[in-house]
Amino acid sequence: MCCLRLPHAYTRSRPDTRAVVTGASQNIGKALATELATRGYSLVVTARREDVLAELATQLGDKYGVVVEVCPPISPTRLSG
């Protein structure tokens, strides 16, 4: 599982408004991550395919000005803690 951390650009950030979206590389997960980005959430998105997740990060960065940080693969336990 790969992970991207998408903290919003400072001027658009909503303080203490964060979300974790699993399966964010396609379908419902991708749509949810996109919607939350439009609402100013700081996001952590996960998926199995790093290449597709990186493409989503680029799209969100270009359209909504989010900053993207690629994280190494992590376990679900570590993600929650």
PDB file of N, CA, C and O in Angstrom:
ATOM      1  N   MET A   1       0.850  -1.168   0.000  1.00  0.00           N
ATOM      2  CA  MET A   1       0.000   0.000   0.000  1.00  0.00           C
ATOM      3  C   MET A   1       0.896   1.232   0.000  1.00  0.00           C
ATOM      4  O   MET A   1       1.799   1.348   0.828  1.00  0.00           O
ATOM      5  N   CYS A   2       0.650   2.137  -0.916  1.00  0.00           N
ATOM      6  CA  CYS A   2       1.404   3.382  -0.931  1.00  0.00           C
ATOM      7  C   CYS A   2       0.541   4.489  -0.349  1.00  0.00           C
ATOM      8  O   CYS A   2      -0.683   4.380  -0.267  1.00  0.00           O
ATOM      9  N   CYS A   3       1.208   5.536   0.044  1.00  0.00           N
ATOM     10  CA  CYS A   3       0.519   6.605   0.759  1.00  0.00           C
ATOM     11  C   CYS A   3       1.021   7.948   0.259  1.00  0.00           C
ATOM     12  O   CYS A   3       2.221   8.130   0.058  1.00  0.00           O
ATOM     13  N   LEU A   4       0.116   8.878   0.062  1.00  0.00           N
ATOM     14  CA  LEU A   4       0.477  10.254  -0.252  1.00  0.00           C
ATOM     15  C   LEU A   4      -0.159  11.151   0.785  1.00  0.00           C
ATOM     16  O   LEU A   4      -1.324  10.984   1.144  1.00  0.00           O
ATOM     17  N   ARG A   5       0.611  12.093   1.255  1.00  0.00           N
ATOM     18  CA  ARG A   5       0.075  13.073   2.199  1.00  0.00           C
ATOM     19  C   ARG A   5      -0.123  14.356   1.422  1.00  0.00           C
ATOM     20  O   ARG A   5       0.803  14.848   0.777  1.00  0.00           O
ATOM     21  N   LEU A   6      -1.319  14.897   1.482  1.00  0.00           N
ATOM     22  CA  LEU A   6      -1.661  16.070   0.693  1.00  0.00           C
ATOM     23  C   LEU A   6      -2.090  17.221   1.585  1.00  0.00           C
ATOM     24  O   LEU A   6      -3.283  17.512   1.676  1.00  0.00           O
ATOM     25  N   PRO A   7      -1.138  17.889   2.253  1.00  0.00           N
ATOM     26  CA  PRO A   7      -1.545  19.045   3.047  1.00  0.00           C
ATOM     27  C   PRO A   7      -1.904  20.187   2.109  1.00  0.00           C
ATOM     28  O   PRO A   7      -1.173  20.457   1.156  1.00  0.00           O
ATOM     29  N   HIS A   8      -2.997  20.847   2.361  1.00  0.00           N
ATOM     30  CA  HIS A   8      -3.433  21.933   1.483  1.00  0.00           C
ATOM     31  C   HIS A   8      -2.490  23.119   1.579  1.00  0.00           C
ATOM     32  O   HIS A   8      -1.840  23.339   2.601  1.00  0.00           O
ATOM     33  N   ALA A   9      -2.429  23.876   0.498  1.00  0.00           N
ATOM     34  CA  ALA A   9      -1.664  25.117   0.516  1.00  0.00           C
ATOM     35  C   ALA A   9      -2.145  25.960   1.700  1.00  0.00           C
ATOM     36  O   ALA A   9      -3.337  25.980   2.005  1.00  0.00           O
ATOM     37  N   TYR A  10      -1.258  26.624   2.339  1.00  0.00           N
ATOM     38  CA  TYR A  10      -1.550  27.304   3.604  1.00  0.00           C
ATOM     39  C   TYR A  10      -2.764  28.221   3.529  1.00  0.00           C
ATOM     40  O   TYR A  10      -3.554  28.269   4.472  1.00  0.00           O
ATOM     41  N   THR A  11      -2.925  28.932   2.454  1.00  0.00           N
ATOM     42  CA  THR A  11      -4.025  29.901   2.364  1.00  0.00           C
ATOM     43  C   THR A  11      -5.392  29.251   2.202  1.00  0.00           C
ATOM     44  O   THR A  11      -6.402  29.890   2.495  1.00  0.00           O
ATOM     45  N   ARG A  12      -5.459  28.026   1.753  1.00  0.00           N
ATOM     46  CA  ARG A  12      -6.747  27.373   1.532  1.00  0.00           C
ATOM     47  C   ARG A  12      -7.087  26.392   2.630  1.00  0.00           C
ATOM     48  O   ARG A  12      -8.190  25.844   2.648  1.00  0.00           O
ATOM     49  N   SER A  13      -6.186  26.163   3.526  1.00  0.00           N
ATOM     50  CA  SER A  13      -6.367  25.132   4.542  1.00  0.00           C
ATOM     51  C   SER A  13      -7.520  25.448   5.484  1.00  0.00           C
ATOM     52  O   SER A  13      -7.762  26.604   5.828  1.00  0.00           O
ATOM     53  N   ARG A  14      -8.212  24.419   5.887  1.00  0.00           N
ATOM     54  CA  ARG A  14      -9.240  24.532   6.924  1.00  0.00           C
ATOM     55  C   ARG A  14      -8.634  23.916   8.175  1.00  0.00           C
ATOM     56  O   ARG A  14      -8.438  22.702   8.218  1.00  0.00           O
ATOM     57  N   PRO A  15      -8.335  24.704   9.181  1.00  0.00           N
ATOM     58  CA  PRO A  15      -7.656  24.184  10.367  1.00  0.00           C
ATOM     59  C   PRO A  15      -8.381  22.978  10.954  1.00  0.00           C
ATOM     60  O   PRO A  15      -9.605  22.970  11.084  1.00  0.00           O
ATOM     61  N   ASP A  16      -7.614  21.978  11.298  1.00  0.00           N
ATOM     62  CA  ASP A  16      -8.125  20.768  11.944  1.00  0.00           C
ATOM     63  C   ASP A  16      -9.189  20.044  11.132  1.00  0.00           C
ATOM     64  O   ASP A  16     -10.033  19.355  11.706  1.00  0.00           O
ATOM     65  N   THR A  17      -9.170  20.182   9.839  1.00  0.00           N
ATOM     66  CA  THR A  17     -10.101  19.457   8.985  1.00  0.00           C
ATOM     67  C   THR A  17      -9.285  18.511   8.122  1.00  0.00           C
ATOM     68  O   THR A  17      -8.710  18.908   7.109  1.00  0.00           O
ATOM     69  N   ARG A  18      -9.245  17.252   8.542  1.00  0.00           N
ATOM     70  CA  ARG A  18      -8.408  16.253   7.873  1.00  0.00           C
ATOM     71  C   ARG A  18      -9.248  15.041   7.514  1.00  0.00           C
ATOM     72  O   ARG A  18     -10.286  14.776   8.120  1.00  0.00           O
ATOM     73  N   ALA A  19      -8.773  14.314   6.512  1.00  0.00           N
ATOM     74  CA  ALA A  19      -9.457  13.083   6.126  1.00  0.00           C
ATOM     75  C   ALA A  19      -8.437  12.087   5.599  1.00  0.00           C
ATOM     76  O   ALA A  19      -7.425  12.467   5.009  1.00  0.00           O
ATOM     77  N   VAL A  20      -8.716  10.813   5.819  1.00  0.00           N
ATOM     78  CA  VAL A  20      -7.950   9.719   5.233  1.00  0.00           C
ATOM     79  C   VAL A  20      -8.877   9.030   4.244  1.00  0.00           C
ATOM     80  O   VAL A  20      -9.988   8.632   4.596  1.00  0.00           O
ATOM     81  N   VAL A  21      -8.417   8.891   3.006  1.00  0.00           N
ATOM     82  CA  VAL A  21      -9.214   8.237   1.970  1.00  0.00           C
ATOM     83  C   VAL A  21      -8.443   7.018   1.483  1.00  0.00           C
ATOM     84  O   VAL A  21      -7.335   7.144   0.962  1.00  0.00           O
ATOM     85  N   THR A  22      -9.028   5.846   1.653  1.00  0.00           N
ATOM     86  CA  THR A  22      -8.409   4.620   1.150  1.00  0.00           C
ATOM     87  C   THR A  22      -8.976   4.315  -0.230  1.00  0.00           C
ATOM     88  O   THR A  22     -10.096   4.705  -0.559  1.00  0.00           O
ATOM     89  N   GLY A  23      -8.182   3.612  -1.028  1.00  0.00           N
ATOM     90  CA  GLY A  23      -8.623   3.302  -2.384  1.00  0.00           C
ATOM     91  C   GLY A  23      -8.789   4.543  -3.236  1.00  0.00           C
ATOM     92  O   GLY A  23      -9.687   4.612  -4.075  1.00  0.00           O
ATOM     93  N   ALA A  24      -7.924   5.524  -3.024  1.00  0.00           N
ATOM     94  CA  ALA A  24      -8.089   6.835  -3.658  1.00  0.00           C
ATOM     95  C   ALA A  24      -7.632   6.891  -5.110  1.00  0.00           C
ATOM     96  O   ALA A  24      -7.756   7.937  -5.748  1.00  0.00           O
ATOM     97  N   SER A  25      -7.111   5.804  -5.642  1.00  0.00           N
ATOM     98  CA  SER A  25      -6.610   5.869  -7.009  1.00  0.00           C
ATOM     99  C   SER A  25      -7.702   5.730  -8.063  1.00  0.00           C
ATOM    100  O   SER A  25      -7.457   5.993  -9.240  1.00  0.00           O
ATOM    101  N   GLN A  26      -8.903   5.321  -7.659  1.00  0.00           N
ATOM    102  CA  GLN A  26      -9.966   5.166  -8.662  1.00  0.00           C
ATOM    103  C   GLN A  26     -11.358   5.185  -8.031  1.00  0.00           C
ATOM    104  O   GLN A  26     -11.513   5.066  -6.816  1.00  0.00           O
ATOM    105  N   ASN A  27     -12.345   5.334  -8.875  1.00  0.00           N
ATOM    106  CA  ASN A  27     -13.761   5.224  -8.528  1.00  0.00           C
ATOM    107  C   ASN A  27     -14.184   6.105  -7.355  1.00  0.00           C
ATOM    108  O   ASN A  27     -13.893   7.300  -7.337  1.00  0.00           O
ATOM    109  N   ILE A  28     -14.869   5.516  -6.379  1.00  0.00           N
ATOM    110  CA  ILE A  28     -15.426   6.287  -5.264  1.00  0.00           C
ATOM    111  C   ILE A  28     -14.328   6.963  -4.446  1.00  0.00           C
ATOM    112  O   ILE A  28     -14.479   8.118  -4.048  1.00  0.00           O
ATOM    113  N   GLY A  29     -13.231   6.260  -4.193  1.00  0.00           N
ATOM    114  CA  GLY A  29     -12.140   6.846  -3.417  1.00  0.00           C
ATOM    115  C   GLY A  29     -11.546   8.070  -4.093  1.00  0.00           C
ATOM    116  O   GLY A  29     -11.253   9.069  -3.436  1.00  0.00           O
ATOM    117  N   LYS A  30     -11.370   7.992  -5.395  1.00  0.00           N
ATOM    118  CA  LYS A  30     -10.828   9.126  -6.151  1.00  0.00           C
ATOM    119  C   LYS A  30     -11.806  10.300  -6.130  1.00  0.00           C
ATOM    120  O   LYS A  30     -11.404  11.448  -5.941  1.00  0.00           O
ATOM    121  N   ALA A  31     -13.087  10.004  -6.324  1.00  0.00           N
ATOM    122  CA  ALA A  31     -14.103  11.062  -6.301  1.00  0.00           C
ATOM    123  C   ALA A  31     -14.179  11.723  -4.929  1.00  0.00           C
ATOM    124  O   ALA A  31     -14.314  12.943  -4.830  1.00  0.00           O
ATOM    125  N   LEU A  32     -14.092  10.920  -3.877  1.00  0.00           N
ATOM    126  CA  LEU A  32     -14.144  11.467  -2.522  1.00  0.00           C
ATOM    127  C   LEU A  32     -12.924  12.338  -2.238  1.00  0.00           C
ATOM    128  O   LEU A  32     -13.061  13.429  -1.685  1.00  0.00           O
ATOM    129  N   ALA A  33     -11.737  11.871  -2.610  1.00  0.00           N
ATOM    130  CA  ALA A  33     -10.522  12.663  -2.397  1.00  0.00           C
ATOM    131  C   ALA A  33     -10.607  13.995  -3.140  1.00  0.00           C
ATOM    132  O   ALA A  33     -10.212  15.033  -2.608  1.00  0.00           O
ATOM    133  N   THR A  34     -11.117  13.964  -4.354  1.00  0.00           N
ATOM    134  CA  THR A  34     -11.263  15.187  -5.140  1.00  0.00           C
ATOM    135  C   THR A  34     -12.252  16.144  -4.488  1.00  0.00           C
ATOM    136  O   THR A  34     -11.986  17.343  -4.392  1.00  0.00           O
ATOM    137  N   GLU A  35     -13.380  15.627  -4.044  1.00  0.00           N
ATOM    138  CA  GLU A  35     -14.389  16.472  -3.392  1.00  0.00           C
ATOM    139  C   GLU A  35     -13.840  17.096  -2.111  1.00  0.00           C
ATOM    140  O   GLU A  35     -14.050  18.282  -1.858  1.00  0.00           O
ATOM    141  N   LEU A  36     -13.144  16.310  -1.311  1.00  0.00           N
ATOM    142  CA  LEU A  36     -12.583  16.839  -0.066  1.00  0.00           C
ATOM    143  C   LEU A  36     -11.517  17.895  -0.348  1.00  0.00           C
ATOM    144  O   LEU A  36     -11.403  18.873   0.391  1.00  0.00           O
ATOM    145  N   ALA A  37     -10.737  17.704  -1.411  1.00  0.00           N
ATOM    146  CA  ALA A  37      -9.733  18.707  -1.790  1.00  0.00           C
ATOM    147  C   ALA A  37     -10.410  20.026  -2.154  1.00  0.00           C
ATOM    148  O   ALA A  37      -9.907  21.096  -1.813  1.00  0.00           O
ATOM    149  N   THR A  38     -11.547  19.954  -2.843  1.00  0.00           N
ATOM    150  CA  THR A  38     -12.254  21.186  -3.209  1.00  0.00           C
ATOM    151  C   THR A  38     -12.782  21.913  -1.980  1.00  0.00           C
ATOM    152  O   THR A  38     -12.977  23.128  -2.009  1.00  0.00           O
ATOM    153  N   ARG A  39     -13.013  21.173  -0.901  1.00  0.00           N
ATOM    154  CA  ARG A  39     -13.542  21.768   0.330  1.00  0.00           C
ATOM    155  C   ARG A  39     -12.445  22.205   1.298  1.00  0.00           C
ATOM    156  O   ARG A  39     -12.737  22.677   2.397  1.00  0.00           O
ATOM    157  N   GLY A  40     -11.181  22.049   0.892  1.00  0.00           N
ATOM    158  CA  GLY A  40     -10.082  22.549   1.704  1.00  0.00           C
ATOM    159  C   GLY A  40      -9.541  21.602   2.751  1.00  0.00           C
ATOM    160  O   GLY A  40      -8.813  22.030   3.647  1.00  0.00           O
ATOM    161  N   TYR A  41      -9.878  20.322   2.662  1.00  0.00           N
ATOM    162  CA  TYR A  41      -9.375  19.351   3.631  1.00  0.00           C
ATOM    163  C   TYR A  41      -7.902  19.063   3.404  1.00  0.00           C
ATOM    164  O   TYR A  41      -7.428  19.083   2.268  1.00  0.00           O
ATOM    165  N   SER A  42      -7.178  18.794   4.480  1.00  0.00           N
ATOM    166  CA  SER A  42      -5.848  18.205   4.388  1.00  0.00           C
ATOM    167  C   SER A  42      -6.075  16.710   4.261  1.00  0.00           C
ATOM    168  O   SER A  42      -6.840  16.130   5.031  1.00  0.00           O
ATOM    169  N   LEU A  43      -5.415  16.078   3.293  1.00  0.00           N
ATOM    170  CA  LEU A  43      -5.707  14.683   2.986  1.00  0.00           C
ATOM    171  C   LEU A  43      -4.511  13.774   3.144  1.00  0.00           C
ATOM    172  O   LEU A  43      -3.367  14.168   2.919  1.00  0.00           O
ATOM    173  N   VAL A  44      -4.802  12.555   3.533  1.00  0.00           N
ATOM    174  CA  VAL A  44      -3.892  11.429   3.383  1.00  0.00           C
ATOM    175  C   VAL A  44      -4.653  10.448   2.519  1.00  0.00           C
ATOM    176  O   VAL A  44      -5.743  10.009   2.888  1.00  0.00           O
ATOM    177  N   VAL A  45      -4.091  10.099   1.370  1.00  0.00           N
ATOM    178  CA  VAL A  45      -4.759   9.165   0.469  1.00  0.00           C
ATOM    179  C   VAL A  45      -3.893   7.929   0.295  1.00  0.00           C
ATOM    180  O   VAL A  45      -2.668   8.024   0.211  1.00  0.00           O
ATOM    181  N   THR A  46      -4.534   6.771   0.241  1.00  0.00           N
ATOM    182  CA  THR A  46      -3.805   5.521   0.082  1.00  0.00           C
ATOM    183  C   THR A  46      -4.389   4.722  -1.072  1.00  0.00           C
ATOM    184  O   THR A  46      -5.559   4.864  -1.427  1.00  0.00           O
ATOM    185  N   ALA A  47      -3.540   3.879  -1.646  1.00  0.00           N
ATOM    186  CA  ALA A  47      -3.964   2.969  -2.708  1.00  0.00           C
ATOM    187  C   ALA A  47      -2.855   1.955  -2.923  1.00  0.00           C
ATOM    188  O   ALA A  47      -1.742   2.127  -2.426  1.00  0.00           O
ATOM    189  N   ARG A  48      -3.156   0.910  -3.656  1.00  0.00           N
ATOM    190  CA  ARG A  48      -2.139  -0.102  -3.937  1.00  0.00           C
ATOM    191  C   ARG A  48      -1.221   0.315  -5.073  1.00  0.00           C
ATOM    192  O   ARG A  48      -0.063  -0.101  -5.109  1.00  0.00           O
ATOM    193  N   ARG A  49      -1.711   1.125  -6.001  1.00  0.00           N
ATOM    194  CA  ARG A  49      -0.930   1.490  -7.184  1.00  0.00           C
ATOM    195  C   ARG A  49      -0.360   2.892  -7.038  1.00  0.00           C
ATOM    196  O   ARG A  49      -1.066   3.890  -7.188  1.00  0.00           O
ATOM    197  N   GLU A  50       0.926   2.943  -6.744  1.00  0.00           N
ATOM    198  CA  GLU A  50       1.587   4.232  -6.517  1.00  0.00           C
ATOM    199  C   GLU A  50       1.559   5.119  -7.755  1.00  0.00           C
ATOM    200  O   GLU A  50       1.415   6.336  -7.638  1.00  0.00           O
ATOM    201  N   ASP A  51       1.696   4.521  -8.947  1.00  0.00           N
ATOM    202  CA  ASP A  51       1.716   5.327 -10.168  1.00  0.00           C
ATOM    203  C   ASP A  51       0.389   6.057 -10.386  1.00  0.00           C
ATOM    204  O   ASP A  51       0.379   7.224 -10.777  1.00  0.00           O
ATOM    205  N   VAL A  52      -0.722   5.378 -10.135  1.00  0.00           N
ATOM    206  CA  VAL A  52      -2.034   6.000 -10.309  1.00  0.00           C
ATOM    207  C   VAL A  52      -2.279   7.036  -9.213  1.00  0.00           C
ATOM    208  O   VAL A  52      -2.874   8.085  -9.461  1.00  0.00           O
ATOM    209  N   LEU A  53      -1.819   6.732  -8.009  1.00  0.00           N
ATOM    210  CA  LEU A  53      -1.967   7.668  -6.902  1.00  0.00           C
ATOM    211  C   LEU A  53      -1.148   8.936  -7.155  1.00  0.00           C
ATOM    212  O   LEU A  53      -1.597  10.041  -6.852  1.00  0.00           O
ATOM    213  N   ALA A  54       0.045   8.771  -7.708  1.00  0.00           N
ATOM    214  CA  ALA A  54       0.875   9.931  -8.041  1.00  0.00           C
ATOM    215  C   ALA A  54       0.205  10.790  -9.112  1.00  0.00           C
ATOM    216  O   ALA A  54       0.308  12.016  -9.080  1.00  0.00           O
ATOM    217  N   GLU A  55      -0.477  10.154 -10.053  1.00  0.00           N
ATOM    218  CA  GLU A  55      -1.211  10.899 -11.080  1.00  0.00           C
ATOM    219  C   GLU A  55      -2.343  11.719 -10.452  1.00  0.00           C
ATOM    220  O   GLU A  55      -2.559  12.872 -10.825  1.00  0.00           O
ATOM    221  N   LEU A  56      -3.059  11.124  -9.504  1.00  0.00           N
ATOM    222  CA  LEU A  56      -4.109  11.850  -8.785  1.00  0.00           C
ATOM    223  C   LEU A  56      -3.512  13.037  -8.040  1.00  0.00           C
ATOM    224  O   LEU A  56      -4.079  14.130  -8.047  1.00  0.00           O
ATOM    225  N   ALA A  57      -2.381  12.824  -7.409  1.00  0.00           N
ATOM    226  CA  ALA A  57      -1.728  13.901  -6.666  1.00  0.00           C
ATOM    227  C   ALA A  57      -1.374  15.062  -7.587  1.00  0.00           C
ATOM    228  O   ALA A  57      -1.548  16.223  -7.218  1.00  0.00           O
ATOM    229  N   THR A  58      -0.885  14.756  -8.770  1.00  0.00           N
ATOM    230  CA  THR A  58      -0.560  15.798  -9.741  1.00  0.00           C
ATOM    231  C   THR A  58      -1.817  16.560 -10.154  1.00  0.00           C
ATOM    232  O   THR A  58      -1.807  17.788 -10.235  1.00  0.00           O
ATOM    233  N   GLN A  59      -2.895  15.827 -10.413  1.00  0.00           N
ATOM    234  CA  GLN A  59      -4.154  16.472 -10.801  1.00  0.00           C
ATOM    235  C   GLN A  59      -4.670  17.386  -9.695  1.00  0.00           C
ATOM    236  O   GLN A  59      -5.069  18.520  -9.956  1.00  0.00           O
ATOM    237  N   LEU A  60      -4.659  16.889  -8.459  1.00  0.00           N
ATOM    238  CA  LEU A  60      -5.138  17.698  -7.338  1.00  0.00           C
ATOM    239  C   LEU A  60      -4.238  18.907  -7.108  1.00  0.00           C
ATOM    240  O   LEU A  60      -4.715  19.992  -6.775  1.00  0.00           O
ATOM    241  N   GLY A  61      -2.932  18.713  -7.287  1.00  0.00           N
ATOM    242  CA  GLY A  61      -1.998  19.821  -7.131  1.00  0.00           C
ATOM    243  C   GLY A  61      -2.209  20.904  -8.168  1.00  0.00           C
ATOM    244  O   GLY A  61      -2.202  22.094  -7.850  1.00  0.00           O
ATOM    245  N   ASP A  62      -2.398  20.487  -9.412  1.00  0.00           N
ATOM    246  CA  ASP A  62      -2.604  21.448 -10.496  1.00  0.00           C
ATOM    247  C   ASP A  62      -3.923  22.201 -10.346  1.00  0.00           C
ATOM    248  O   ASP A  62      -3.984  23.409 -10.571  1.00  0.00           O
ATOM    249  N   LYS A  63      -4.962  21.491  -9.971  1.00  0.00           N
ATOM    250  CA  LYS A  63      -6.295  22.097  -9.941  1.00  0.00           C
ATOM    251  C   LYS A  63      -6.613  22.828  -8.642  1.00  0.00           C
ATOM    252  O   LYS A  63      -7.272  23.868  -8.658  1.00  0.00           O
ATOM    253  N   TYR A  64      -6.139  22.279  -7.498  1.00  0.00           N
ATOM    254  CA  TYR A  64      -6.540  22.833  -6.202  1.00  0.00           C
ATOM    255  C   TYR A  64      -5.380  23.378  -5.373  1.00  0.00           C
ATOM    256  O   TYR A  64      -5.593  23.858  -4.260  1.00  0.00           O
ATOM    257  N   GLY A  65      -4.161  23.310  -5.896  1.00  0.00           N
ATOM    258  CA  GLY A  65      -3.021  23.888  -5.206  1.00  0.00           C
ATOM    259  C   GLY A  65      -2.578  23.143  -3.963  1.00  0.00           C
ATOM    260  O   GLY A  65      -2.043  23.745  -3.032  1.00  0.00           O
ATOM    261  N   VAL A  66      -2.798  21.832  -3.938  1.00  0.00           N
ATOM    262  CA  VAL A  66      -2.353  21.066  -2.781  1.00  0.00           C
ATOM    263  C   VAL A  66      -0.878  20.732  -2.919  1.00  0.00           C
ATOM    264  O   VAL A  66      -0.363  20.601  -4.030  1.00  0.00           O
ATOM    265  N   VAL A  67      -0.212  20.596  -1.805  1.00  0.00           N
ATOM    266  CA  VAL A  67       1.184  20.193  -1.762  1.00  0.00           C
ATOM    267  C   VAL A  67       1.207  18.686  -1.571  1.00  0.00           C
ATOM    268  O   VAL A  67       0.482  18.158  -0.727  1.00  0.00           O
ATOM    269  N   VAL A  68       2.029  17.990  -2.342  1.00  0.00           N
ATOM    270  CA  VAL A  68       2.032  16.534  -2.327  1.00  0.00           C
ATOM    271  C   VAL A  68       3.330  16.005  -1.753  1.00  0.00           C
ATOM    272  O   VAL A  68       4.414  16.431  -2.153  1.00  0.00           O
ATOM    273  N   GLU A  69       3.222  15.091  -0.831  1.00  0.00           N
ATOM    274  CA  GLU A  69       4.381  14.418  -0.254  1.00  0.00           C
ATOM    275  C   GLU A  69       4.178  12.920  -0.430  1.00  0.00           C
ATOM    276  O   GLU A  69       3.204  12.359   0.072  1.00  0.00           O
ATOM    277  N   VAL A  70       5.101  12.269  -1.144  1.00  0.00           N
ATOM    278  CA  VAL A  70       5.022  10.826  -1.342  1.00  0.00           C
ATOM    279  C   VAL A  70       5.653  10.142  -0.143  1.00  0.00           C
ATOM    280  O   VAL A  70       6.793  10.430   0.222  1.00  0.00           O
ATOM    281  N   CYS A  71       4.911   9.244   0.459  1.00  0.00           N
ATOM    282  CA  CYS A  71       5.380   8.519   1.640  1.00  0.00           C
ATOM    283  C   CYS A  71       5.725   7.090   1.248  1.00  0.00           C
ATOM    284  O   CYS A  71       5.176   6.569   0.277  1.00  0.00           O
ATOM    285  N   PRO A  72       6.621   6.453   1.983  1.00  0.00           N
ATOM    286  CA  PRO A  72       6.894   5.044   1.717  1.00  0.00           C
ATOM    287  C   PRO A  72       5.678   4.200   2.092  1.00  0.00           C
ATOM    288  O   PRO A  72       4.823   4.648   2.856  1.00  0.00           O
ATOM    289  N   PRO A  73       5.597   2.978   1.557  1.00  0.00           N
ATOM    290  CA  PRO A  73       4.490   2.099   1.926  1.00  0.00           C
ATOM    291  C   PRO A  73       4.416   1.917   3.441  1.00  0.00           C
ATOM    292  O   PRO A  73       5.438   1.797   4.117  1.00  0.00           O
ATOM    293  N   ILE A  74       3.190   1.900   3.956  1.00  0.00           N
ATOM    294  CA  ILE A  74       2.999   1.749   5.396  1.00  0.00           C
ATOM    295  C   ILE A  74       1.886   0.748   5.663  1.00  0.00           C
ATOM    296  O   ILE A  74       1.058   0.467   4.797  1.00  0.00           O
ATOM    297  N   SER A  75       1.882   0.225   6.860  1.00  0.00           N
ATOM    298  CA  SER A  75       0.837  -0.716   7.246  1.00  0.00           C
ATOM    299  C   SER A  75      -0.390   0.054   7.714  1.00  0.00           C
ATOM    300  O   SER A  75      -0.264   1.191   8.169  1.00  0.00           O
ATOM    301  N   PRO A  76      -1.574  -0.544   7.611  1.00  0.00           N
ATOM    302  CA  PRO A  76      -2.783   0.128   8.098  1.00  0.00           C
ATOM    303  C   PRO A  76      -2.703   0.501   9.579  1.00  0.00           C
ATOM    304  O   PRO A  76      -3.260   1.517   9.993  1.00  0.00           O
ATOM    305  N   THR A  77      -2.020  -0.309  10.369  1.00  0.00           N
ATOM    306  CA  THR A  77      -1.874  -0.013  11.792  1.00  0.00           C
ATOM    307  C   THR A  77      -1.096   1.274  11.984  1.00  0.00           C
ATOM    308  O   THR A  77      -1.466   2.107  12.811  1.00  0.00           O
ATOM    309  N   ARG A  78      -0.033   1.442  11.235  1.00  0.00           N
ATOM    310  CA  ARG A  78       0.783   2.649  11.343  1.00  0.00           C
ATOM    311  C   ARG A  78       0.026   3.874  10.833  1.00  0.00           C
ATOM    312  O   ARG A  78       0.194   4.972  11.365  1.00  0.00           O
ATOM    313  N   LEU A  79      -0.797   3.695   9.819  1.00  0.00           N
ATOM    314  CA  LEU A  79      -1.577   4.796   9.268  1.00  0.00           C
ATOM    315  C   LEU A  79      -2.547   5.347  10.298  1.00  0.00           C
ATOM    316  O   LEU A  79      -2.767   6.557  10.359  1.00  0.00           O
ATOM    317  N   SER A  80      -3.121   4.482  11.099  1.00  0.00           N
ATOM    318  CA  SER A  80      -4.118   4.921  12.078  1.00  0.00           C
ATOM    319  C   SER A  80      -3.499   5.499  13.339  1.00  0.00           C
ATOM    320  O   SER A  80      -4.182   6.185  14.100  1.00  0.00           O
ATOM    321  N   GLY A  81      -2.235   5.240  13.572  1.00  0.00           N
ATOM    322  CA  GLY A  81      -1.635   5.667  14.827  1.00  0.00           C
ATOM    323  C   GLY A  81      -0.784   6.840  14.712  1.00  0.00           C
ATOM    324  O   GLY A  81      -0.221   7.295  15.708  1.00  0.00           O
TER     325      GLY A  81
END
